[in-house]
Amino acid sequence: MVETKELTKSAINSEKLCKIVIEGLQEKKGLDIVVLDLRGLKGAVTDFFVICSGNSDTQVEALMRSVEEQVYKQTGEEPWHTEGAMNREWILLDFVDVVAHIFKKDRRKFYGLEELWGDAEITFINN
């Protein structure tokens, strides 16, 4: 089931929102956190992709909940769109200006999002 909410422009800037998403991932020990800055790319669908891995279904779900909680606590916003929460192999949290991709470790390599957006500025976040 896909959940979609009314699209609204965030009152917070995308860089700050990206940092909040990262905080949520770090809170639950997300693995290999990478930020793709898409702002300079033609045809980009968002400002930032934040990509992270978890070792298990349980950790992937915990990472999702942590991001949702951190963003809501600091901004009062919920994701505009969420996908994958039921199967917990690749969860997408779309906050419009920032999209978080939370993968089960083996699924991340299979989909290779980092390679698809190879022209983006990539920042590796130390855990």
Steps between C-alpha positions, in 0.01 A plus 500: 500500500634841403432790734489851353433828675426845363813653350620808688825693480704456815555804721844360581777507242607178335852500651362514855242233419777280360694534826192403701451189285864406559454546876208256489709243315794538735271465801432137400852429375429512128783361288689664213304827497551693177354835391456575132465873432282518190442876499737564210367223277255562221183297544562416866185406687613637837785694661653209694492123510611354832586131466557261787513127574378282783599142582151360556130563438473615860782753466363630168164563666668662803696731270179604324322572829798693633513726193125560517523583872800733466349693210163531672655601833717771341270626222149372566502342152423147391615337175300606196532146363620166640567171322632158600414504869318167478782289354786693668762437231502850348307773675462839337406803711423798277515835677482678159837684522673200660435135419633234737570152364543235770616167367554156638872460432480249211223695322701821496776348291247344262329834422818712495342845543838661551603393149175623342569853626876489440518871407372604843729639766540208743569537872580198716378539858715354777294287737 
